[in-house]
Amino acid sequence: MGARVIAIANQKGGVGKTTTALTLGAALTRLEKRVLVMDLDPHANASVHLSFFPESLEASVYDLFQEEQAGREVWERILKTATAGGFDFAPGSIRLSELEVDLKERKDKGLILSLALEGLRERYDYILLDCPPHVGILLVNALVAADMVLIPIQTDFLALYGIRLLFDTIRLLNRVLPRPVRYMALPTMYDQRTAACRRILRIMRDKLGDKVLETVIHFDTKFRESSAGGKVIFDVDPKARGAVEYLNLASEIVRNENA
């Protein structure tokens, strides 16, 4: 069957998207899954977090979009092994922001990533895509390539309101894609002590029903600590609440796949 591709997307920044990509990747690795995490965001936050600084790299995900067909030699130049997390990693670059212009005339521009991943699917169990926080060619490529879209949603009114645009994009794509894009929402930065967070989580479950994952990611200062040290939370404190919750998330995703 090959790798399951999960696009981690939300058009609002600061909701835990990059944290989710890296920590879920590390959690799946701890479940003995073969994992690739790809940084599709021109801000390259995931890359910098792992100390893969774009200006010092020979190649990045940008190169995939410059090839008519991304063969093995292109992938070998791009792929790294993340010391933190233990997964394979494809770093991003600020040059990804140039693709809207670079690919303007290319007819298959929405299929580039999907085609590039075909040769890698047998190599991994999971491929996680850290998506940019805006609608554009990179997000469309990620949604087309994905078997599932994982949407981290901060338990905050503005974050909940802001996901409408992403849902609209998914609905538009579902009109033309041969198979519908499946999505699941992940509540993040939850603080059960506050009535507002509890209310937003209740609204999410009422409105989205079984599209909301059982796992809820609570606010945990260990995430900030791990980011500052270029690590993932498992390296800082594997028993931290956030670490346990991302392991629960990884288990839930694997369990749902096997159901």
Buried (B, 14 or more C-beta within 10 A) or exposed (E): EBBBBBBBBBBBBEBBBBBBBBBBBBBBBBBEBBBBBBBBBBBBBBBBBBEBEBEEBEBBBBBBBBEEEBEEEBBEEBBBEBEBBBBBBBBBBBBBBBBEEBBEEBEEBBBBBBBBBEBBBEBBBBBBBBBBBEBBBBBBBBBBBBBBBBBBBBBBEEBBEBBEBBBEBBEEBEEEEEEEBEBBBBBBBBEEEEEEBBEBBEEBBEEBEEEBBEBBBBBBEBBEBBBEEBBBBBBBBEEBBBBBBBBBBBBBBBEEEEE
